[in-house]
Amino acid sequence: MTDAQWALLQPLLPPPEHRGRPRKTDLREIVNALFYHAREGGTWRALPHDFPPWKTVYNYFQWWTWDGIWQSLLDTLRPQVRLKAGHLPTPSVAAIDSQSVKTAEGGRECGTDGGKKVYGRKRHILVDTLGLLLAAVVTAANVDDARAAQKVFAQVRGRDFPRLRVVYGDVRYHSPLLDRWLRAHRRPYRVVVRSRAPGEKRFVPLPVRWRVERTFAWQGRYRALSKDYEHIPESAAAVVKVAAVHHPLRRLRPKRRPHSQRFRFKGHRRKPARPD
């Protein structure tokens, strides 16, 4: 992280506890190690020696997952990104979808997705129209999308998103069971199903739904999400949220990319080669 990114993120992290030994670990290096692990992949033991010990980094990852710190960071950074983009802090439209991924070495709650023919887990995410993550749930791959959507909507409370009314999804979310659950739990969301036209075989981006597919593409840049390497679904969902925290942080405080000397000056033209 740059100094500007750390200055934005530091006040949002939990302060050290007053009891016990004083904190000796540099919290900025912990966050850098967690972002590095999500971005570059690899095992926890394979973290470079420039970072704190891997066990310390993993302990912070577990503690912040149990305390809900990742979701708290998302809920704080998301309105800032939306305001910067000229939108209101809370969305009025969202999109939901799932992604089936293979597991590396098994783990808890694994199954087979009959449609995709994938044995592993399934990531269910809800995003706004900017592609920013609202909620994420990881289940076995054989869990129905409409049933898993209940856990997703359970994380999106109406008082936190007072403007949210319409959620776009595919045909797998056309479920009377999901509609009854939304009414029973007083969720004012209406699930709108958008699918391709009959007989259409080409790739056609559907309104609003393409934004959740773009979010999956963003997450594909993080190698820790190429497969599901975690043992339990809660840790797998936490890795998704770590990548989702890293994305708005880079949008709010982007890094300055150095330009090469070849394209440094405007109007630079390559000299024509001399004839032999």
C-alpha positions in Angstrom: 0.0 0.0 0.0 1.0 3.6 -0.6 1.1 6.1 2.2 -2.2 7.6 1.0 -3.9 4.2 1.0 -2.6 3.4 4.4 -3.8 6.8 5.7 -7.3 6.0 4.5 -7.3 2.4 5.9 -5.6 2.8 9.2 -8.5 4.6 11.1 -10.8 1.8 10.0 -8.8 -1.0 11.6 -9.5 -2.2 15.2 -7.2 -0.5 17.8 -5.0 -2.6 20.1 -6.6 -3.9 23.3 -5.7 -2.2 26.6 -5.1 -5.5 28.4 -2.3 -7.9 27.6 1.0 -7.2 26.1 1.4 -4.1 23.8 1.2 -4.8 20.1 4.7 -5.1 18.6 3.7 -6.1 15.1 3.5 -3.4 12.4 -0.2 -3.4 11.4 0.6 -1.9 8.0 2.9 -4.9 7.2 0.1 -7.3 8.3 -2.3 -5.7 5.8 0.3 -5.7 3.1 0.9 -9.4 3.7 -2.8 -10.1 3.5 -3.2 -8.2 0.2 -0.1 -9.9 -1.1 -1.5 -13.3 -0.3 -4.8 -12.6 -2.0 -3.2 -11.1 -5.0 -0.3 -13.5 -5.6 -1.7 -16.7 -4.1 0.5 -19.4 -2.5 0.3 -21.0 0.9 0.5 -19.0 4.1 3.8 -20.6 4.9 5.2 -19.3 1.6 4.9 -15.6 2.5 8.1 -13.8 1.8 10.4 -13.1 4.8 9.9 -9.3 4.2 6.5 -9.7 5.9 5.9 -10.6 9.6 5.9 -14.4 10.4 3.2 -16.3 8.5 1.5 -17.5 11.7 1.1 -13.9 12.9 -0.4 -12.9 9.5 -2.8 -15.9 9.5 -3.9 -15.1 13.1 -4.9 -11.6 12.1 -6.7 -13.0 9.1 -8.7 -15.3 11.4 -9.4 -12.7 14.1 -10.6 -10.1 11.6 -12.8 -12.7 9.9 -14.4 -13.7 13.2 -15.0 -10.1 14.2 -16.5 -9.1 10.8 -13.8 -6.5 10.0 -13.7 -7.3 6.3 -17.4 -6.6 5.9 -17.1 -3.4 8.0 -14.3 -2.2 5.7 -16.4 -2.9 2.7 -19.4 -1.0 4.1 -17.1 2.0 4.9 -15.2 2.2 1.6 -18.1 1.5 -0.7 -20.0 4.8 -0.1 -16.8 6.7 -0.6 -16.3 5.1 -4.0 -19.9 5.7 -5.0 -19.7 9.4 -4.0 -16.4 9.8 -5.9 -18.2 8.3 -9.0 -21.1 10.7 -8.7 -23.6 8.3 -7.2 -25.5 8.3 -3.9 -23.9 6.4 -1.0 -26.3 3.4 -1.1 -27.4 1.6 -4.3 -31.0 1.3 -5.6 -30.2 -1.6 -8.0 -28.0 -4.7 -7.4 -27.1 -7.9 -9.2 -26.6 -11.4 -7.8 -24.8 -14.4 -9.3 -22.8 -17.4 -8.4 -19.5 -18.9 -9.5 -18.4 -22.6 -9.2 -14.8 -23.2 -8.4 -12.7 -26.3 -7.7 -11.2 -26.9 -4.4 -7.5 -27.7 -4.1 -7.5 -30.3 -1.3 -11.0 -30.9 -0.4 -12.1 -29.3 2.8 -15.5 -29.0 4.4 -18.8 -28.5 2.5 -17.9 -29.6 -1.0 -20.2 -30.8 -3.7 -20.7 -31.2 -7.4 -22.4 -28.6 -9.5 -24.5 -30.6 -11.9 -24.7 -27.8 -14.5 -21.0 -26.8 -14.6 -19.7 -30.3 -13.8 -17.4 -28.8 -11.2 -16.6 -30.5 -7.8 -15.9 -27.9 -5.2 -17.6 -24.8 -3.8 -19.8 -22.0 -5.1 -19.3 -18.3 -4.5 -22.5 -16.3 -4.3 -22.0 -12.5 -4.5 -24.2 -9.4 -4.5 -22.9 -6.3 -6.1 -24.1 -2.8 -6.9 -24.1 -1.1 -10.4 -20.5 -0.2 -10.0 -19.5 -3.8 -9.3 -18.7 -3.2 -5.6 -19.3 -6.1 -3.3 -22.3 -5.9 -1.0 -22.3 -9.5 0.4 -20.6 -12.8 -0.2 -21.4 -16.3 0.8 -19.5 -19.5 0.0 -21.4 -22.9 -0.1 -20.9 -26.3 -1.5 -21.2 -26.4 -5.3 -24.4 -28.6 -5.1 -26.4 -25.9 -3.2 -29.2 -24.4 -5.2 -28.6 -20.7 -6.0 -32.1 -19.6 -4.8 -31.5 -21.3 -1.4 -28.0 -19.7 -1.1 -29.5 -16.4 -2.0 -31.3 -16.4 1.3 -28.0 -16.3 3.1 -26.8 -13.5 0.9 -29.9 -11.4 1.4 -29.7 -12.1 5.2 -26.5 -10.0 5.2 -28.1 -7.1 3.4 -30.3 -5.5 6.0 -32.9 -3.0 4.9 -31.8 -0.3 7.3 -28.3 -0.4 5.8 -29.6 -0.2 2.2 -32.8 1.9 2.3 -32.8 2.6 -1.4 -32.3 -1.0 -2.6 -35.4 -2.3 -4.3 -34.5 -4.3 -7.4 -32.0 -7.2 -7.7 -31.2 -8.7 -11.1 -30.4 -12.3 -11.5 -30.6 -15.3 -13.9 -33.3 -17.9 -14.2 -31.9 -19.9 -11.2 -33.2 -17.1 -8.9 -36.8 -17.5 -10.2 -38.0 -19.4 -7.2 -41.2 -19.1 -5.2 -39.3 -20.3 -2.2 -37.0 -17.3 -2.4 -40.0 -15.0 -2.8 -41.7 -16.3 0.2 -38.5 -16.0 2.3 -38.1 -12.3 1.2 -41.7 -11.6 2.3 -41.4 -13.5 5.6 -38.2 -11.7 6.5 -39.5 -8.3 5.4 -36.9 -7.8 2.7 -38.3 -5.2 0.2 -36.2 -6.5 -2.7 -37.7 -7.7 -5.9 -35.7 -10.2 -7.9 -35.9 -9.5 -11.7 -34.8 -12.4 -13.9 -32.9 -11.4 -17.1 -31.8 -14.1 -19.5 -30.8 -14.4 -23.2 -33.3 -14.4 -25.9 -34.5 -17.9 -27.0 -32.2 -19.3 -29.6 -29.4 -16.7 -28.9 -26.0 -18.5 -28.8 -23.7 -15.5 -29.0 -22.4 -13.6 -25.9 -24.8 -10.8 -25.3 -24.2 -8.6 -22.2 -27.5 -8.4 -20.3 -28.5 -5.1 -18.6 -27.1 -4.8 -15.0 -26.3 -8.5 -14.9 -23.0 -8.0 -16.8 -21.7 -5.9 -13.9 -21.6 -8.9 -11.6 -19.8 -10.9 -14.3 -17.2 -8.0 -14.4 -16.8 -8.3 -10.7 -16.0 -12.0 -11.1 -13.4 -11.0 -13.8 -11.8 -8.6 -11.3 -11.6 -11.3 -8.7 -10.0 -13.6 -11.3 -6.9 -11.3 -11.1 -6.3 -12.5 -7.6 -4.5 -15.8 -7.7 -5.8 -16.9 -4.3 -9.2 -17.0 -5.9 -8.2 -19.2 -8.9 -9.3 -22.1 -6.8 -10.7 -22.5 -3.3 -7.7 -23.2 -1.2 -9.4 -22.7 2.2 -10.5 -25.5 4.5 -13.8 -24.0 5.6 -16.3 -21.8 3.6 -16.1 -18.9 6.1 -12.4 -18.5 5.3 -13.1 -18.8 1.6 -15.6 -16.0 1.8 -13.1 -13.9 3.8 -10.5 -14.2 1.0 -13.2 -12.9 -1.4 -13.8 -9.9 0.9 -10.1 -9.2 1.2 -9.8 -8.9 -2.6 -13.0 -6.8 -2.5 -11.4 -4.4 0.0 -8.3 -4.1 -2.0 -10.2 -3.0 -5.1 -12.0 0.1 -3.8 -8.9 1.1 -1.9 -7.0 1.3 -5.2 -9.9 3.2 -6.8 -9.9 5.8 -4.0 -6.1 6.2 -3.8 -4.7 5.0 -7.1 -1.0 4.5 -7.5 1.0 6.6 -9.9 2.3 4.4 -12.6 5.7 5.4 -13.9 5.9 6.1 -17.7 8.6 4.7 -19.8 11.1 7.2 -21.4 9.9 6.2 -24.8 6.4 7.7 -24.4 7.4 10.4 -21.9 6.9 13.5 -24.1 3.8 14.3 -26.1 4.3 14.5 -29.8 7.3 12.1 -29.7 7.8 10.6 -33.1 10.2 7.8 -34.0 12.7 8.9 -36.6 12.4 7.2 -39.9 15.0 4.6 -40.7 17.7 5.7 -43.1 17.7 3.9 -46.4 20.5 1.4 -46.9 
